Amino acid sequence: MRYQIVTLGCPKNTTDSDRIVRELEHAGHRASGDRQSADLVILNTCGFIDDARDESRQAAELLAAERLPGQQVVVTGCWSQIEREQVIAIDGIGATFGIEAWQEIAEHAGAVEAERDIPETSIGIGPSAYLKISDGCARPCTFCNIPAIKGRQFRSVEPDALVREARDLVGRGAPEVVLVAQDSTAYGAEWGDANGLARLIERLAAESGADWLRLMYAYPGFVTPSLVDVMANTPQVCRYLDIPLQHGSPTVLRRMKRPHNMSMVRGTLDRLRQAMPDIAIRTTFIVGFPGETESEFQELLQFASDAEFDRAGAFVYSPQDGTPAAVMSEQIAEDAKQRRHEELMMLLADVSARKNRRQVGRRMTMLVESEPGQTTEDGEPIIAGRTYREAAEVDGLVFALGEADPGEFRPIEIVEAMGHDLWAELVD
């Protein structure tokens, strides 16, 4: 059977789609070059926020409406986990699966024997590949429905399996391996290992062959001294850390049931910067959380300004069914949420642009991502990629005149900051 997968949502969903592909390939099925020649179309959905559920619903309706004779459309992922009845109600959907239904999908497609461990093979990938190190989340955040979807416990993947998969990703052409999880710093927590992530990174650096290892989705308060030390002293580890903090007001963070000791948060940022003065730190914030006063919002603005994050994103709060925050009193009006979001994004953009300007004159290494043959309007060859300071898909790019293949590392000098992106020159 020939199949095609359509993936919505975050990088963690991308890794789930990879798992589905591996199960299907192991069972003898093959990917289709286009939807028209596919016997089975698999939609891997996201259900984290309202916009994601709307996008998933629209994609499912479109795929079902456009399916060809003899073609089957199935839906999996977070949205089908939490709103299965709505998926089933769409005319033309052949089957629905919840999260982590990799083997079930392979069996549905006619698999004889679905593989139960992380397999030894991988799909074709680009210069950067995601490695999901654990799943599930036991944190009590009042705004988040991930624990209800993924399970209220951590499930770390065995280190040996992760080393095998990382080695496979590198062998398939990905010099950068990006570690992702609902909470990456909880890796090994169910085994009682407070330094499980640090030890895993050491093994991956020693055994995977990756040139770059990047860490995403760290939890405030669990960036241990051991982890900071490993990041600072392991050449393969990008001096970059993503720590979603969600807010800067202690009272809002208490209502969110997030770490609200701002002295601890500032101490963590200080330790990271003392150990790695050139580290790039990324975070995300939520504006318009129930009960957020103007004073609390000003606390967030002040914190975001003082902390000077290299990269930051912000989301407007959206109530999620089944979460405590959805039934809290004092829900914020949409116009107030949008105003605050715009104000915060302007501040974050100014800070990021200022940090980018400080990079002018620095010599760094760029991982090329662009395909060969790209040119400017004047016909000059141009390449695009990232330094250690930019994560794939969420941060800016670095551009330079010249030619290189994707996956190559090229030495560059930053010559201009363009707000979100950077302009560089290739150097010898």
C-alpha positions in Angstrom: 0.0 0.0 0.0 1.2 3.5 -0.8 0.6 6.2 1.9 1.0 9.9 2.5 1.2 11.6 5.8 0.0 15.2 6.5 1.4 16.6 9.7 0.1 19.5 11.7 1.4 21.1 14.9 4.7 21.2 16.7 8.0 19.3 16.2 6.8 16.7 18.7 4.1 15.8 16.1 6.8 15.5 13.5 8.5 12.9 15.5 5.2 11.0 15.9 4.7 11.1 12.1 8.2 9.7 11.8 7.2 6.8 14.1 4.2 6.1 11.9 6.3 6.1 8.8 8.8 3.6 10.4 6.0 1.2 11.3 4.5 1.4 7.8 7.9 0.9 6.2 8.7 -2.0 8.5 5.4 -3.6 7.4 6.3 -3.3 3.7 4.3 -0.2 2.8 5.8 2.7 0.8 5.5 6.4 0.8 3.7 8.1 -2.1 5.2 11.0 -4.0 1.8 12.8 -4.1 -1.6 12.4 -2.6 -3.2 11.4 -5.9 -1.2 8.1 -6.0 -1.7 7.3 -2.3 -4.0 4.5 -1.2 -3.9 5.8 2.4 -3.8 9.4 3.6 -3.0 9.9 7.2 -3.7 13.2 8.9 -1.7 13.7 12.1 -3.5 16.5 14.0 -2.8 19.0 16.8 -5.4 19.9 19.5 -3.4 22.1 21.9 -5.3 25.3 21.3 -8.5 26.4 19.6 -6.7 27.5 16.4 -4.9 24.2 16.2 -8.2 22.3 16.5 -9.8 24.5 13.9 -6.9 23.9 11.5 -7.1 20.1 12.1 -10.9 20.1 11.5 -10.5 22.0 8.3 -7.7 19.8 7.0 -9.7 16.6 7.8 -12.8 18.0 6.0 -10.7 19.0 3.0 -8.9 15.7 2.7 -12.1 13.8 3.1 -13.9 15.9 0.4 -11.0 15.5 -2.0 -10.3 11.8 -1.5 -10.1 9.7 -4.7 -12.0 6.5 -5.5 -10.5 3.7 -3.5 -8.5 6.1 -1.3 -8.9 6.1 2.5 -8.4 9.0 4.8 -7.6 8.4 8.5 -7.1 10.8 11.3 -4.7 10.5 14.3 -3.1 12.7 16.9 -4.1 15.0 19.7 -7.3 16.4 18.1 -8.7 13.0 17.4 -7.8 11.9 20.9 -9.8 14.7 22.6 -12.7 15.2 20.0 -13.1 11.7 18.5 -16.8 12.1 18.0 -16.3 15.2 15.9 -13.8 13.4 13.7 -16.1 10.4 13.2 -18.9 12.8 12.2 -16.9 14.0 9.1 -18.2 12.2 6.1 -15.4 10.4 4.3 -13.1 9.7 7.2 -12.2 6.0 7.1 -10.9 5.6 10.7 -9.7 7.6 13.6 -6.8 6.9 16.1 -5.6 8.6 19.2 -2.1 9.5 20.2 0.8 7.1 19.9 -1.2 4.8 17.8 1.8 3.9 15.5 1.3 0.2 15.6 -2.4 0.4 15.3 -2.2 2.5 12.1 0.3 0.0 10.6 -2.0 -2.8 11.5 -4.9 -0.9 10.0 -2.9 -0.6 6.7 -2.3 -4.3 6.7 0.9 -4.8 8.7 1.8 -8.4 9.3 4.1 -7.6 12.3 4.4 -4.2 13.7 7.7 -3.4 15.4 7.4 -2.6 19.1 10.7 -1.0 19.8 12.2 2.2 18.3 13.2 0.7 14.9 16.6 0.8 13.4 15.5 2.6 10.2 14.5 6.2 9.6 12.9 8.3 6.9 14.6 10.8 4.6 15.3 14.1 6.5 17.0 17.5 6.2 20.0 19.0 8.0 18.0 19.2 11.3 16.1 16.3 12.8 14.0 16.0 15.9 14.6 13.3 18.5 11.7 12.8 21.0 13.3 11.7 24.2 10.1 11.3 26.3 6.4 11.7 26.2 3.6 12.6 28.6 3.6 15.3 31.3 3.0 15.3 35.0 3.1 19.1 35.5 0.0 20.7 36.9 -0.3 23.7 34.5 -3.9 25.0 34.7 -4.1 26.2 31.1 -2.8 23.0 29.4 -4.6 19.9 28.2 -1.5 18.0 27.2 -1.5 15.8 30.3 -5.1 14.8 29.6 -4.1 13.9 26.0 -0.6 12.4 26.4 -1.0 11.0 29.9 -0.2 12.4 33.4 3.2 10.7 33.7 6.6 10.9 32.1 7.7 8.1 29.8 11.3 8.4 29.0 12.8 6.5 26.1 15.7 4.2 27.1 19.1 5.8 26.4 20.3 2.9 24.2 17.3 3.3 21.9 17.8 7.1 21.7 21.5 6.6 20.8 20.6 4.2 18.1 18.0 6.5 16.7 20.2 9.6 16.9 23.0 7.7 15.1 20.5 6.7 12.4 19.3 10.3 12.0 22.9 11.5 11.5 23.5 8.7 9.0 20.5 9.8 7.0 21.9 13.3 6.6 21.1 15.3 9.7 24.2 16.8 11.3 21.9 18.6 13.9 19.8 16.5 16.3 17.2 18.5 18.3 16.0 17.0 21.6 12.3 17.5 22.2 9.7 16.4 24.8 6.7 17.8 26.6 9.3 18.5 29.3 12.8 17.6 28.3 14.3 18.3 31.8 12.1 15.6 33.2 14.0 13.0 31.2 14.6 10.0 33.6 12.4 11.4 36.3 10.4 8.2 36.6 13.6 6.3 37.1 14.6 8.6 40.0 17.4 10.2 38.0 17.5 13.9 38.6 20.4 14.2 36.1 19.1 11.9 33.4 19.1 14.6 30.7 22.7 15.6 31.4 23.8 12.0 31.2 21.8 11.4 28.0 23.4 14.4 26.3 26.8 13.1 27.3 26.1 9.8 25.6 24.6 11.3 22.5 27.6 13.6 22.2 30.0 10.6 22.5 28.1 8.0 20.5 25.7 9.6 18.0 28.1 11.3 15.6 26.0 14.5 15.6 27.8 17.7 15.0 25.2 19.8 16.9 22.8 18.8 19.7 20.1 21.3 20.5 17.8 21.2 23.6 14.2 22.5 23.5 11.4 22.7 26.1 13.2 22.9 29.4 11.1 23.4 32.5 11.9 26.3 34.9 13.6 25.1 38.1 14.8 21.8 36.6 17.8 23.2 34.7 20.3 21.5 37.1 23.9 22.5 37.7 24.9 19.2 36.0 23.0 20.1 32.9 24.5 23.6 32.8 28.0 22.1 33.2 27.4 19.5 30.4 26.1 22.2 28.1 29.0 24.5 28.8 31.7 21.8 28.3 30.4 19.6 25.5 31.4 21.0 22.1 28.5 19.4 20.2 25.9 21.0 22.4 24.6 24.3 20.9 24.8 27.1 23.4 21.1 27.6 23.1 18.2 26.8 25.5 14.5 27.1 25.1 12.7 27.6 28.5 9.0 28.4 28.2 8.3 30.6 31.2 4.7 31.6 30.3 4.6 34.9 32.4 6.6 37.3 34.5 4.1 38.0 37.3 4.3 35.7 40.4 0.6 35.9 41.0 -0.3 35.0 37.4 2.2 32.1 37.5 0.5 30.9 40.8 -2.8 30.8 39.0 -1.2 28.9 36.2 0.4 26.5 38.7 3.8 27.3 37.1 7.1 27.9 39.0 6.5 31.4 40.4 9.7 32.1 42.3 11.1 34.8 40.1 14.3 34.9 42.1 14.8 31.2 41.1 14.0 32.0 37.5 16.5 34.9 37.4 19.1 32.8 39.1 18.7 30.1 36.5 19.2 32.7 33.7 22.2 34.1 35.5 23.8 30.7 35.9 23.4 29.9 32.3 24.9 33.2 31.2 27.8 33.0 33.6 28.7 29.5 32.4 28.1 30.4 28.7 28.3 34.1 28.1 27.4 33.6 24.5 24.3 31.5 25.1 21.1 32.3 23.3 18.0 31.8 25.5 14.5 31.5 24.0 11.2 31.6 25.9 7.4 31.9 25.4 4.8 33.9 27.2 1.0 33.7 27.5 -1.0 37.0 27.7 -4.6 37.4 28.8 -4.6 34.6 31.3 -7.8 34.7 33.4 -7.6 37.4 36.0 -4.5 39.1 34.5 -4.7 42.7 35.7 -3.0 45.6 34.0 -0.5 45.7 36.9 0.3 42.0 36.3 0.7 42.6 32.6 3.1 45.4 33.4 5.1 43.0 35.5 5.4 40.7 32.5 6.6 43.6 30.3 9.2 44.6 32.9 10.5 41.1 33.3 10.7 40.5 29.5 12.6 43.8 29.1 15.0 43.1 32.0 15.7 39.4 31.1 16.6 40.3 27.5 15.8 37.0 25.9 17.5 36.4 22.6 14.4 34.9 21.1 10.8 34.9 22.4 7.3 34.2 21.3 3.9 35.1 22.8 0.4 33.5 22.6 -3.0 34.9 23.4 -4.6 32.8 26.1 -7.2 30.4 24.7 -9.4 28.3 27.0 -9.0 24.6 26.6 -11.9 22.3 27.5 -11.3 20.3 30.6 -8.6 22.6 32.1 -9.0 24.5 35.4 -8.3 27.8 33.7 -11.2 27.4 31.3 -13.7 27.7 34.1 -11.9 30.4 36.1 -13.7 33.7 36.7 -12.5 36.9 35.3 -11.8 35.8 31.7 -10.2 38.6 29.8 -12.0 40.3 26.9 -10.6 39.5 23.5 -9.8 43.1 22.6 -7.8 43.5 25.8 -5.9 40.2 25.1 -5.1 41.3 21.6 -3.9 44.7 22.7 -1.6 43.2 25.3 -0.3 40.7 22.8 0.6 43.4 20.3 2.3 45.5 23.0 4.3 42.5 24.3 5.3 41.4 20.8 6.6 44.9 20.0 8.8 44.8 23.1 10.1 41.3 22.4 10.9 42.3 18.8 12.8 45.3 20.0 14.9 43.2 22.5 15.6 40.5 19.8 16.7 43.1 17.3 19.0 44.7 19.8 20.5 41.3 20.6 20.9 40.6 16.9 22.8 43.9 16.4 25.3 42.8 19.0 26.2 39.8 16.7 27.5 42.1 13.9 31.2 41.5 13.6 31.1 38.0 15.1 32.6 35.0 13.3 30.5 31.9 13.7 29.6 28.6 11.9 26.4 28.4 9.8 24.6 25.1 9.1 23.3 25.5 5.5 19.6 24.6 5.0 18.8 26.1 1.6 18.7 24.0 -1.6 21.4 24.6 -4.3 20.6 27.0 -7.0 19.0 29.8 -5.0 19.7 33.3 -6.3 18.9 36.9 -5.5 16.8 39.2 -7.7 20.1 40.2 -9.4 21.0 36.6 -10.1 23.7 36.2 -7.5 23.9 32.8 -5.7 22.6 32.9 -2.1 22.4 30.5 0.8 20.4 30.5 3.9 20.9 28.6 7.2 21.3 29.0 10.9 24.0 29.4 13.5 23.9 27.9 17.0 21.7 30.9 18.0 18.7 29.9 15.8 16.5 26.9 16.2 14.8 25.4 13.1 11.3 26.6 12.4 10.9 29.0 15.3 13.8 31.5 14.9 15.2 33.6 12.2 17.7 32.7 9.4 21.1 33.8 8.3 21.7 34.7 4.7 25.0 35.0 2.7 26.0 35.3 -0.9 27.7 32.1 -2.2 27.1 28.5 -2.9 26.9 25.5 -0.6 24.9 22.3 -0.2 22.3 21.7 2.6 23.9 20.1 5.6 27.3 21.8 5.1 28.9 23.9 7.8 30.3 27.1 6.6 32.3 29.8 8.5 30.7 33.2 8.3 31.0 36.7 9.7 27.8 38.6 10.6 27.8 41.9 8.8 24.2 43.2 9.2 21.2 42.7 11.5 17.8 42.8 9.9 15.6 42.5 13.0 14.6 38.9 12.9 17.2 37.7 10.5 21.0 38.2 9.9 23.1 38.9 6.9 26.6 37.4 6.7 29.6 36.9 4.5 31.4 33.6 3.9 34.9 33.6 5.3 37.9 31.3 4.8 
